[in-house]
Amino acid sequence: MPPASGRGRRPRGPGIVYSVTACVAVLALGAVALSADQAPPPTVAEFAPAALDQIEDAPDRQGTNVGEGETGGEGGGADVSAVPSPSASALPSPSAAAPVIDVNRTRKCVGNPPRQTEDPQSPPCVPFFAGDNGGATSLGVTRDEIRVVLPYGNFLSATSPADYQVLASFFNTRYEFYGRKIRLLPFVARGDNFANPNPPDMIADAARVANEFKAFASIGYTDRRGAEHTYYDELARRKIIAVIGGTAAVATEEHLRSRAPYQWSRAMATDTLLRNLGQFTCAQLSKKAPTYGGPYSFVPQPTMRKLGIMTTRAPDGTIPDIAPLQAALAGCGERPFSIEAPYAEDPRDGLNPVISMRDQQVTSIICVCDLGSLRNSYMPSAEGQGYNPEWVLSSYNGNDGDNGFAQAPPAQARRVIGVTVANKTQRNQDHPWFWAYREAGPTRTPPSGAAGYAMTGVYSTMSLLAAGLQMAGPNLTPQTFAAALQRTVFPNPGAGAAPFFQSAVGFAGGTHSMIKDAAMYWYDAAQQGTVDPASPGAVCYVRKGQRFGLGSWPQREPEFRQGPCR
């Protein structure tokens, strides 16, 4: 059910994308039994038949600590907008799929090069394990289980605990955990308050994870407007792994590395995201007319963009370092006007920074902002002033979610353009969480509509954790988890291409964040949502979601609002 309206709460739909992805743990997940019965892999419109090929044995070159395979690259560059997709009639039917293999040779694996599941971002396949796993190898690891906590708060999703149990069953069955199963331990986080995150509460929560739950890892934390790092940092001090779901204020590669081997981000590291945002702006927007904004009150009307950077300071004072963004923009001669804006949920609180941008005749605001403040304060303030800038956004704090600006002034929402590092938004039935759910819970009806946001967040963050657990082998410790992730070559079939245009993933080069590239998007307030068609507003993609990474952003005229939304 949606949360009650009011200051400090985000509405259902747009808020769930970040709140769940950044936090992941919303409701209880229980330990679940393995299941030998497997449903056939999903068939989806445009799915390449080769992606469903099954293998009977893991290749000899793949052991339990490292995977091998071809990579999909770290960025686009190749024009995939015209790649033909096979028709649904050309796809294999479930009855034609190869038989499930779950014997003492290998678990069910797919593809060539082989990967663990149908998800194109899953890790390489490994041999089936039979033998002594070493028992208790680390805090939270026994012969039979791996203890993982799920801190959650009052922001509820449209799902039930049983839905997450189905996902847990999938990972415990399809991944190789060497005789162990993930045991999920939910607990209610202290002081679940968007507007007033209390660092001592977050530290107390981390202490509970160590002392009461004695956990190996934590999946996410409740949304604290970018201030969640206090919890993660305390876990690192206590030598417990934390998997971060969203792009948080201080989740830079340097910050993650300094807490190694304990902090891992599903999303792109914040400093890398800001470099990509700057390079995109230089390549696509700099020194060109602000065609996605206006009309402006400036006289005469601007013929070239003037850039500004607005940065939200979290309630506890946390603020992202925009130096990587500024440095990237300096590379094309841009020196944008910059201002810090307060965390705000009321249009009156966002008025001063918006007026400052207008008075500086900024045409295009690069907003490194909290979604709630942007949607509920800054945009309404601009609307009230008759100010119509381009809003140049990114994945920072969830500014790239379907239905994300459903409650913003429509005239402001339709001026949103930017870059997203998230996987391309798909219908629920075309998402890996749905395939996993259908396989592990064949007698259950999968969640639908807005519940897909929560399921996406839980699945995607669990997939990072599961990859590390599998590739570490039976001797599971934070150190072997880290070493295995950073030397694993993810197969990445079809990365950045039809049908899913998903990101390339991996941890090559000693990095601690999983996603490696980004796509260009705009927001269409008139479209119905992709995940939740009952709510208005959809993220639309340039060239269907073609992706680029650092150093590969194309120098060409922008193509927002051209071609189909999806």
C-alpha positions in Angstrom: 0.0 0.0 0.0 1.3 3.5 -0.6 2.6 5.5 2.3 0.5 8.3 3.8 1.0 11.6 2.0 2.8 14.4 3.8 6.0 16.1 4.2 9.0 13.7 4.3 7.3 10.9 2.5 7.6 10.0 -1.1 4.6 8.8 -3.1 4.3 5.2 -4.3 5.8 4.4 -7.7 8.5 7.0 -8.2 9.9 6.8 -4.7 10.0 3.0 -4.7 12.6 2.9 -7.4 15.2 4.6 -5.4 14.0 3.7 -1.9 13.9 0.0 -2.7 16.9 -0.1 -4.9 19.1 1.9 -2.5 17.7 0.0 0.5 16.7 -3.3 -1.1 15.4 -4.7 2.2 11.8 -3.7 2.6 10.2 -6.7 4.1 11.1 -10.0 5.6 12.8 -12.7 3.6 13.0 -16.2 5.2 15.3 -19.1 4.6 13.8 -21.4 1.9 14.5 -24.9 0.8 16.1 -26.0 -2.4 13.8 -27.2 -5.1 14.8 -29.8 -7.7 11.9 -28.9 -10.0 12.7 -26.2 -12.4 10.4 -24.2 -14.7 11.7 -23.7 -18.2 13.4 -20.4 -19.0 11.2 -17.5 -20.0 10.4 -16.6 -23.5 10.2 -12.9 -24.2 9.4 -10.9 -27.3 12.8 -10.2 -29.0 14.8 -12.6 -26.8 17.6 -14.1 -28.8 17.3 -17.9 -29.0 21.0 -18.4 -28.4 20.6 -17.0 -24.9 18.4 -19.9 -23.9 20.8 -22.7 -25.0 21.5 -25.0 -22.1 24.8 -26.7 -21.2 25.4 -29.9 -19.4 28.9 -29.4 -18.1 30.8 -26.3 -16.9 34.0 -25.8 -19.0 37.2 -27.3 -17.6 38.8 -23.8 -17.5 36.3 -22.5 -15.0 36.9 -23.3 -11.4 35.0 -22.1 -8.3 37.0 -18.9 -7.9 37.2 -17.3 -11.3 35.0 -17.2 -14.4 36.1 -16.9 -18.0 34.1 -15.6 -21.0 33.7 -12.9 -23.5 32.9 -9.4 -22.3 30.4 -7.0 -23.7 32.6 -4.0 -23.4 32.3 -1.0 -21.1 30.4 1.3 -23.4 28.5 1.5 -26.6 29.8 3.2 -29.6 28.4 0.7 -32.0 25.0 1.9 -33.4 22.6 -0.8 -32.4 19.4 1.1 -33.2 18.9 -0.9 -36.3 19.7 -4.3 -35.0 16.8 -6.7 -36.0 15.2 -8.8 -33.3 13.8 -12.2 -33.9 10.0 -12.5 -33.9 8.3 -14.2 -31.1 7.3 -17.1 -33.4 11.0 -17.8 -34.0 11.7 -18.4 -30.3 11.9 -21.8 -28.7 8.8 -22.7 -26.7 9.1 -23.8 -23.1 8.4 -27.4 -24.1 11.2 -27.3 -26.6 13.8 -26.1 -24.1 16.7 -28.4 -23.2 16.1 -30.6 -20.1 17.2 -29.2 -16.7 20.6 -30.3 -15.6 21.0 -30.6 -11.8 23.2 -33.5 -11.1 26.7 -33.9 -9.7 28.3 -32.3 -12.7 26.8 -28.8 -12.9 23.7 -26.9 -12.0 21.5 -25.6 -14.8 23.5 -23.1 -16.9 22.7 -21.3 -20.1 24.4 -19.6 -23.0 27.7 -19.5 -24.8 29.9 -18.5 -23.1 28.1 -20.3 -20.3 26.6 -18.2 -17.5 24.7 -19.3 -14.3 21.2 -18.2 -15.3 19.1 -16.7 -18.1 19.9 -13.2 -16.7 22.5 -11.8 -19.1 24.2 -10.1 -16.2 24.7 -13.4 -14.2 28.2 -14.7 -13.5 30.0 -17.5 -15.3 28.8 -21.1 -14.7 30.8 -23.1 -12.2 30.9 -26.9 -11.6 28.5 -28.5 -9.1 30.1 -28.8 -5.7 30.2 -32.0 -3.7 32.4 -32.3 -0.7 33.5 -30.6 2.6 32.9 -26.8 2.5 35.0 -26.1 5.5 32.2 -25.3 7.9 32.4 -21.9 9.6 34.8 -20.0 7.4 33.9 -16.4 8.6 31.5 -14.5 10.8 27.9 -15.4 9.6 29.0 -18.4 7.6 28.4 -22.0 8.9 28.4 -25.3 7.2 24.8 -24.9 6.2 24.0 -21.2 5.9 25.2 -17.7 5.1 23.5 -15.1 7.3 22.5 -11.9 5.5 20.5 -9.1 7.1 17.7 -7.1 5.5 17.2 -3.7 7.3 13.8 -2.2 6.4 11.6 0.7 7.4 8.1 2.1 7.2 8.2 2.7 3.5 6.3 -0.4 2.3 6.1 -1.9 -1.1 3.2 -3.6 -2.9 4.7 -7.0 -2.3 4.6 -9.6 0.5 7.4 -11.5 2.4 6.4 -14.6 0.4 7.4 -12.9 -2.8 10.9 -12.4 -1.6 11.1 -15.9 -0.4 10.5 -17.0 -4.0 13.5 -15.0 -5.1 15.6 -16.5 -2.3 14.6 -19.9 -3.5 15.7 -19.1 -7.0 19.2 -18.0 -5.9 19.6 -20.9 -3.4 18.7 -23.3 -6.1 20.3 -22.0 -9.3 23.6 -20.6 -7.8 26.3 -22.7 -6.3 26.8 -21.9 -2.6 28.8 -25.0 -1.8 26.3 -26.8 0.5 25.1 -23.6 2.1 22.0 -21.4 1.7 21.4 -17.7 2.1 19.5 -17.1 5.3 17.8 -13.7 5.2 17.3 -12.0 8.6 15.1 -8.9 8.5 15.0 -6.2 11.1 13.4 -2.8 11.4 15.9 0.0 11.1 15.9 2.7 13.8 14.6 6.2 13.2 13.2 5.5 9.7 12.8 9.2 8.9 13.6 10.7 5.6 13.9 14.3 6.8 15.9 13.5 10.0 18.4 10.7 9.6 20.2 10.2 12.9 23.8 8.9 12.7 23.7 7.3 16.1 20.7 5.3 15.0 22.5 4.0 12.0 25.6 3.1 14.0 23.3 1.2 16.5 21.8 -0.7 13.6 25.2 -1.8 12.4 26.1 -2.9 15.9 23.0 -5.0 16.0 24.0 -6.7 12.7 27.3 -7.6 14.2 26.3 -8.5 17.8 22.8 -9.9 17.5 22.6 -11.3 14.0 26.3 -12.1 13.6 25.8 -11.6 9.8 28.2 -12.1 7.0 26.5 -9.3 4.9 23.8 -6.7 4.7 21.7 -6.0 1.6 21.0 -2.2 1.5 19.6 0.1 4.1 16.5 2.3 4.4 16.5 5.6 2.4 18.2 8.4 4.3 18.4 10.9 1.5 22.0 10.0 0.6 23.2 9.8 4.2 23.1 6.0 4.4 26.9 5.8 4.4 27.0 6.1 8.2 25.5 2.6 8.4 27.7 1.1 5.7 30.9 2.6 7.1 30.1 1.2 10.6 29.6 -2.2 9.1 33.0 -2.0 7.4 34.6 -1.1 10.7 33.0 -4.2 12.1 34.2 -6.3 9.0 30.8 -7.0 7.6 30.0 -6.8 3.8 27.5 -4.2 2.7 25.8 -4.3 -0.8 24.7 -0.8 -1.8 21.8 -0.6 -4.3 21.6 3.0 -5.5 24.0 5.9 -6.2 24.6 7.4 -2.8 26.2 10.7 -2.0 29.6 9.5 -1.0 29.7 6.1 -2.7 32.7 7.1 -4.8 35.2 4.5 -5.9 37.8 6.0 -3.5 35.3 5.7 -0.6 34.4 2.1 -1.5 38.1 1.2 -2.0 39.1 2.7 1.4 36.6 0.3 3.1 37.7 -2.8 1.1 36.8 -5.6 1.1 33.5 -4.7 2.7 31.6 -2.2 0.5 30.1 -3.0 -2.9 27.8 -1.0 -5.1 25.3 -2.4 -7.6 25.1 1.0 -9.2 27.9 2.9 -10.8 30.2 4.7 -8.3 29.1 8.3 -7.8 32.3 9.9 -9.0 32.3 7.7 -12.2 28.6 8.6 -12.7 29.4 12.3 -12.5 32.3 12.0 -14.9 29.9 10.3 -17.4 27.3 13.1 -16.8 30.0 15.7 -17.6 31.3 14.0 -20.7 27.8 13.5 -22.0 27.0 17.2 -21.4 30.1 18.2 -23.3 29.5 15.8 -26.2 25.7 16.4 -26.6 24.7 19.7 -25.0 27.6 22.2 -24.7 27.5 25.3 -26.8 24.2 24.4 -28.4 20.8 25.9 -28.2 18.6 24.9 -25.2 16.0 23.3 -27.3 14.4 21.2 -24.5 13.7 24.2 -22.2 12.0 27.6 -22.4 10.4 29.8 -23.2 12.7 31.9 -21.0 12.0 35.2 -19.4 15.4 36.4 -20.4 15.6 39.1 -23.1 16.8 38.3 -25.7 16.0 34.6 -25.8 19.2 32.5 -25.3 20.7 31.0 -28.4 23.3 28.9 -26.5 23.0 26.9 -23.2 24.3 28.4 -20.0 24.9 25.6 -17.5 24.3 25.6 -13.8 24.9 22.9 -11.2 22.5 22.5 -8.3 23.5 20.1 -5.5 21.3 18.9 -2.7 22.7 18.8 0.8 21.2 15.9 2.7 19.6 16.6 6.1 22.7 15.5 8.0 24.9 17.8 5.9 26.2 15.1 3.5 26.8 16.4 0.0 28.3 14.7 -3.0 31.6 16.0 -4.3 30.9 17.5 -7.7 34.6 18.0 -8.6 34.5 15.1 -11.1 31.6 16.7 -12.9 33.2 20.1 -12.9 36.5 18.7 -14.2 34.7 16.8 -17.1 32.9 20.0 -18.0 36.1 22.0 -17.9 37.4 19.7 -20.6 35.0 21.4 -23.1 35.4 24.9 -21.7 32.4 25.0 -19.5 32.5 26.8 -16.1 28.9 26.4 -14.8 27.4 28.5 -12.1 27.1 26.2 -9.0 25.0 26.4 -5.9 24.1 24.1 -3.0 20.4 23.6 -2.3 18.9 22.4 1.0 17.0 19.2 1.4 13.4 20.3 0.9 9.9 18.9 0.6 8.0 22.3 0.3 8.2 24.6 -2.7 9.0 27.5 -0.4 12.2 25.8 0.8 13.5 25.5 -2.8 12.8 29.0 -3.9 16.1 30.7 -3.2 18.4 28.3 -5.2 15.9 28.3 -8.1 15.8 32.1 -8.2 19.6 32.2 -8.1 19.7 30.0 -11.2 17.1 32.2 -12.9 18.9 35.4 -12.1 22.1 34.0 -13.5 20.2 33.2 -16.7 21.0 29.5 -16.4 19.1 27.7 -19.2 20.1 24.1 -18.2 20.3 23.0 -14.6 22.5 19.9 -14.0 20.8 18.8 -10.8 22.7 16.4 -8.5 19.6 16.3 -6.4 17.5 14.2 -4.1 14.5 13.1 -6.0 12.0 14.2 -3.4 13.5 17.7 -3.2 13.7 18.0 -6.9 10.1 16.9 -7.6 8.4 18.4 -4.6 10.3 21.6 -4.1 12.7 22.8 -6.8 10.4 22.0 -9.8 7.3 23.6 -8.2 9.4 26.6 -7.3 10.6 27.0 -10.9 7.0 26.6 -12.1 5.8 29.3 -9.7 8.5 31.7 -11.0 7.6 31.1 -14.7 11.1 29.6 -15.1 11.4 26.7 -17.6 15.0 25.4 -17.6 16.2 22.1 -19.0 16.6 19.7 -16.1 19.8 17.7 -16.9 19.6 14.6 -14.6 21.2 11.3 -13.9 20.8 8.1 -11.8 21.9 10.0 -8.7 19.3 9.5 -5.9 16.8 7.9 -8.2 16.2 10.7 -10.8 15.8 8.2 -13.6 12.8 6.2 -12.5 9.6 5.5 -14.3 6.7 7.5 -12.8 9.5 9.5 -11.0 8.0 12.8 -11.7 4.3 11.9 -11.6 3.7 14.5 -8.9 5.9 17.2 -10.4 4.5 20.0 -12.5 4.0 18.4 -16.0 5.6 21.4 -17.7 8.8 20.9 -15.7 8.8 17.1 -15.9 8.7 17.1 -19.7 12.0 19.2 -19.7 13.9 16.3 -18.0 16.8 14.9 -20.1 20.0 13.1 -18.9 21.9 9.9 -18.5 20.9 6.7 -16.6 23.2 4.0 -15.5 20.3 1.7 -14.5 19.4 -1.1 -16.8 16.8 -0.2 -19.3 13.3 -0.2 -17.7 11.4 -3.2 -18.9 7.9 -4.5 -18.4 7.7 -6.7 -15.3 7.4 -9.9 -17.5 10.5 -9.0 -19.4 12.7 -8.6 -16.3 15.0 -11.3 -14.9 13.3 -11.1 -11.5 10.1 -12.2 -13.2 11.8 -15.1 -14.9 13.3 -16.1 -11.6 10.0 -15.8 -9.8 8.2 -17.9 -12.4 10.8 -20.6 -12.2 11.0 -20.8 -8.4 7.3 -20.3 -7.7 5.4 -21.9 -10.6 2.2 -22.1 -8.6 2.2 -18.5 -7.5 1.1 -15.4 -9.4 4.0 -13.0 -9.9 3.6 -9.5 -8.5 2.5 -6.9 -10.9 2.4 -3.1 -11.5 4.2 -1.0 -8.9 5.4 -4.1 -7.1 7.9 -4.5 -9.9 10.0 -1.7 -8.5 10.5 -3.5 -5.2 11.1 -6.8 -7.0 13.7 -5.2 -9.3 15.5 -3.7 -6.3 15.6 -6.9 -4.3 16.6 -9.1 -7.2 19.3 -6.9 -8.6 21.1 -6.4 -5.3 20.8 -10.0 -4.4 22.3 -10.9 -7.7 25.5 -9.0 -6.9 25.8 -10.8 -3.5 25.0 -14.2 -5.1 27.7 -13.7 -7.7 30.3 -13.0 -5.1 29.2 -16.0 -3.0 29.4 -18.3 -5.9 32.7 -17.2 -7.3 34.4 -17.1 -3.9 34.2 -20.9 -3.6 33.6 -22.9 -0.4 36.2 -20.9 1.6 34.0 -17.9 2.0 35.4 -14.8 3.7 35.1 -11.1 2.9 38.6 -11.4 1.4 37.8 -14.3 -0.9 34.4 -12.7 -1.8 36.3 -9.5 -2.9 39.1 -11.3 -4.8 36.7 -13.5 -6.7 34.4 -10.6 -7.8 37.4 -8.6 -9.1 38.9 -11.4 -11.1 35.6 -12.7 -12.5 34.9 -12.0 -16.2 31.2 -11.7 -16.5 30.0 -13.1 -19.9 27.8 -10.0 -20.6 26.0 -11.4 -23.7 24.3 -8.7 -25.7 25.3 -5.8 -23.4 24.0 -2.5 -24.7 22.1 -4.2 -27.5 18.7 -5.5 -28.3 16.5 -6.8 -26.9 17.3 -5.6 -23.3 20.0 -3.0 -23.8 21.3 -3.9 -20.3 24.5 -2.5 -18.9 27.8 -4.4 -19.1 28.8 -5.4 -15.6 31.9 -6.5 -13.7 34.6 -5.4 -11.3 37.7 -5.4 -13.6 40.6 -3.2 -12.6 39.9 -3.6 -8.9 36.7 -1.6 -8.9 33.9 -2.0 -6.3 30.8 -1.0 -8.4 29.1 -3.3 -10.8 27.6 -1.2 -13.7 30.0 0.1 -16.3 28.1 2.3 -18.8 25.0 4.5 -19.3 22.2 5.4 -21.7 20.6 8.7 -22.6 17.0 9.2 -21.5 14.2 11.8 -21.4 11.1 11.8 -19.4 7.6 11.8 -21.0 5.0 12.9 -18.6 2.2 11.9 -21.0 3.3 8.2 -21.4 2.0 5.6 -19.0 4.7 3.9 -17.0 6.5 0.8 -18.2 6.6 -1.0 -14.9 3.4 0.5 -13.6 1.1 1.4 -16.4 -1.5 2.6 -13.9 0.7 5.6 -13.1 1.7 8.4 -15.5 5.2 9.2 -16.7 7.8 7.1 -18.4 11.5 7.1 -18.9 12.2 7.1 -22.7 15.5 6.1 -24.3 17.6 7.6 -27.1 18.2 4.9 -29.8 16.3 2.4 -27.6 18.9 2.5 -24.9 22.3 2.4 -26.7 24.9 2.7 -24.0 28.2 4.5 -23.6 31.1 4.7 -21.1 33.9 7.1 -20.2 35.6 8.3 -23.4 33.0 7.0 -25.8 30.2 9.6 -25.6 29.3 10.5 -29.3 29.9 14.1 -30.5 26.6 14.6 -32.3 23.3 16.5 -32.1 21.2 15.3 -29.2 18.3 13.0 -30.1 15.9 13.4 -27.2 12.2 13.1 -28.0 13.0 11.5 -31.3 11.8 8.0 -32.2 9.8 5.7 -29.9 9.8 6.1 -26.2 11.0 2.6 -25.5 
